[in-house]
Amino acid sequence: MDVTVTPLPGLGTQQDFTTRSGHRVGVITYRDGRLELIVSDPQDPDKVAASVDLNTEETSALANLLGAPQLVAQLTEQQREVTGITTWQLPITPGSPYEGHALGDTEMRTRTSVSIVAVVRGGTAHPSPRPDFEFNGGDLLVVVGTVDGLRSASEILEKG
């Protein structure tokens, strides 16, 4: 079974899989620790047909009902962060002031103390981009830093 992990910039992560019937079933883990169980509409997998907010106790009870305590341990481990350091994925939206400009033009590390560690373009990762790497609309930047630095980086990419 393939589990898809999708970063939700500014929110958290979504982890889901597709059932035989075509439903996507998953969990959204928000940055504030909340969890939401979601089930998609089989006609439109991007449309949520049902969602249930779960607290930690409810999440554990559901995992035990499904016979998957090891899954809970795995998800918990994936959510651990190095103290003070976080990874976000930030988009270069079409029309961004940095669309068509080089990474070095952002002066991101100097301005925010965050590092752009990869750029995902058309499903292909470009790790450790050089300062002359040119951004395209639709690129997704993998950025590492403090939460405050990442917020500043997001604002810079949107507004310049």
C-alpha positions as CSV (number, residue, x, y, z in Angstrom):
1,M,0.0,0.0,0.0
2,D,1.4,3.3,-1.0
3,V,1.0,6.1,1.5
4,T,1.3,9.6,0.0
5,V,2.7,12.4,2.3
6,T,1.8,15.9,1.2
7,P,3.2,19.0,2.9
8,L,0.5,21.6,3.6
9,P,2.6,24.8,3.8
10,G,1.7,26.7,7.0
11,L,-0.7,24.0,8.1
12,G,1.1,20.6,8.6
13,T,1.1,17.4,6.5
14,Q,-1.5,15.1,5.0
15,Q,-0.8,11.4,4.8
16,D,-3.2,9.3,2.8
17,F,-3.8,6.2,0.6
18,T,-6.3,5.2,-2.0
19,T,-8.7,2.3,-1.2
20,R,-9.9,-0.3,-3.7
21,S,-13.2,1.6,-4.0
22,G,-11.4,4.8,-5.0
23,H,-11.7,6.7,-1.7
24,R,-8.6,8.5,-0.4
25,V,-8.4,7.9,3.3
26,G,-5.9,9.9,5.4
27,V,-4.9,12.0,8.3
28,I,-4.0,15.7,8.4
29,T,-1.6,16.5,11.2
30,Y,-1.7,20.2,11.9
31,R,1.3,22.1,13.2
32,D,-0.5,22.8,16.4
33,G,-0.9,19.1,17.1
34,R,-4.5,18.6,16.0
35,L,-5.4,15.6,13.8
36,E,-8.1,15.2,11.3
37,L,-9.3,11.9,9.7
38,I,-10.5,12.5,6.1
39,V,-12.2,10.4,3.5
40,S,-12.5,11.7,-0.1
41,D,-15.4,11.5,-2.6
42,P,-14.6,8.6,-5.0
43,Q,-15.8,10.7,-7.9
44,D,-13.5,13.6,-7.0
45,P,-10.5,12.5,-4.9
46,D,-9.7,16.2,-4.1
47,K,-13.1,16.7,-2.5
48,V,-13.4,15.7,1.2
49,A,-16.6,13.7,1.7
50,A,-16.2,13.3,5.5
51,S,-13.8,14.6,8.1
52,V,-13.5,14.0,11.8
53,D,-11.3,16.0,14.2
54,L,-9.5,13.6,16.6
55,N,-7.7,14.3,19.8
56,T,-4.7,12.2,20.9
57,E,-6.8,9.7,22.9
58,E,-9.2,9.2,20.1
59,T,-6.4,8.7,17.6
60,S,-4.9,6.0,19.8
61,A,-8.3,4.3,20.2
62,L,-8.9,4.3,16.4
63,A,-5.4,2.9,15.8
64,N,-6.0,0.1,18.3
65,L,-9.4,-0.7,16.7
66,L,-7.6,-1.0,13.4
67,G,-4.9,-3.1,14.9
68,A,-2.1,-0.7,13.9
69,P,-0.3,0.6,17.0
70,Q,3.0,0.5,15.1
71,L,1.4,2.9,12.6
72,V,0.8,5.4,15.4
73,A,4.5,5.1,16.5
74,Q,5.6,5.6,12.9
75,L,3.5,8.7,12.4
76,T,4.7,10.1,15.8
77,E,8.3,9.6,14.8
78,Q,7.7,11.3,11.4
79,Q,6.3,14.4,13.2
80,R,9.3,14.8,15.4
81,E,11.4,17.8,14.6
82,V,14.9,18.8,15.7
83,T,14.3,21.4,18.4
84,G,13.9,24.8,16.9
85,I,14.4,23.7,13.3
86,T,11.5,23.0,10.9
87,T,11.1,22.1,7.2
88,W,8.5,23.7,5.0
89,Q,7.7,23.6,1.4
90,L,7.0,27.0,-0.1
91,P,5.7,27.6,-3.6
92,I,6.9,30.1,-6.3
93,T,3.5,31.1,-7.4
94,P,3.0,32.4,-10.9
95,G,3.5,36.1,-10.7
96,S,5.8,35.9,-7.7
97,P,8.4,38.6,-7.7
98,Y,11.1,35.9,-7.9
99,E,9.6,34.0,-10.9
100,G,12.3,34.0,-13.6
101,H,15.0,35.2,-11.1
102,A,17.9,33.3,-9.5
103,L,17.9,31.9,-6.0
104,G,20.7,34.3,-5.1
105,D,18.5,37.2,-5.9
106,T,16.2,36.4,-2.9
107,E,19.1,36.8,-0.4
108,M,17.0,34.3,1.6
109,R,19.7,33.1,4.0
110,T,20.9,36.6,4.7
111,R,17.4,38.0,5.2
112,T,15.8,35.1,7.1
113,S,18.6,32.7,8.2
114,V,16.7,29.9,6.4
115,S,18.2,27.6,3.8
116,I,16.6,26.5,0.5
117,V,17.8,22.9,0.4
118,A,15.9,21.7,-2.7
119,V,13.6,22.8,-5.5
120,V,10.9,20.5,-6.8
121,R,9.9,21.3,-10.4
122,G,7.5,19.1,-12.3
123,G,7.9,16.3,-9.9
124,T,11.7,16.3,-10.1
125,A,13.8,17.3,-7.1
126,H,16.8,19.5,-7.6
127,P,18.8,19.2,-4.3
128,S,21.2,21.8,-3.1
129,P,20.4,24.5,-5.8
130,R,23.2,26.9,-6.6
131,P,22.7,30.7,-6.3
132,D,22.3,30.9,-10.0
133,F,19.3,28.4,-10.1
134,E,16.4,30.2,-11.8
135,F,12.9,29.9,-10.3
136,N,9.8,29.1,-12.4
137,G,6.2,29.6,-11.4
138,G,5.0,26.3,-9.9
139,D,8.4,25.5,-8.3
140,L,8.1,24.2,-4.7
141,L,11.0,25.2,-2.5
142,V,12.1,22.9,0.4
143,V,13.2,25.3,3.1
144,V,14.8,24.6,6.5
145,G,14.9,27.1,9.4
146,T,13.1,28.4,12.4
147,V,9.3,29.0,12.3
148,D,9.8,32.8,12.4
149,G,12.4,32.5,9.6
150,L,10.1,30.3,7.5
151,R,7.3,32.8,7.9
152,S,9.5,35.6,6.8
153,A,10.7,33.5,3.8
154,S,7.1,32.8,2.8
155,E,6.3,36.6,2.9
156,I,9.5,37.4,0.9
157,L,8.5,34.9,-1.9
158,E,5.0,36.4,-2.1
159,K,5.8,40.1,-1.8
160,G,9.5,40.5,-2.5
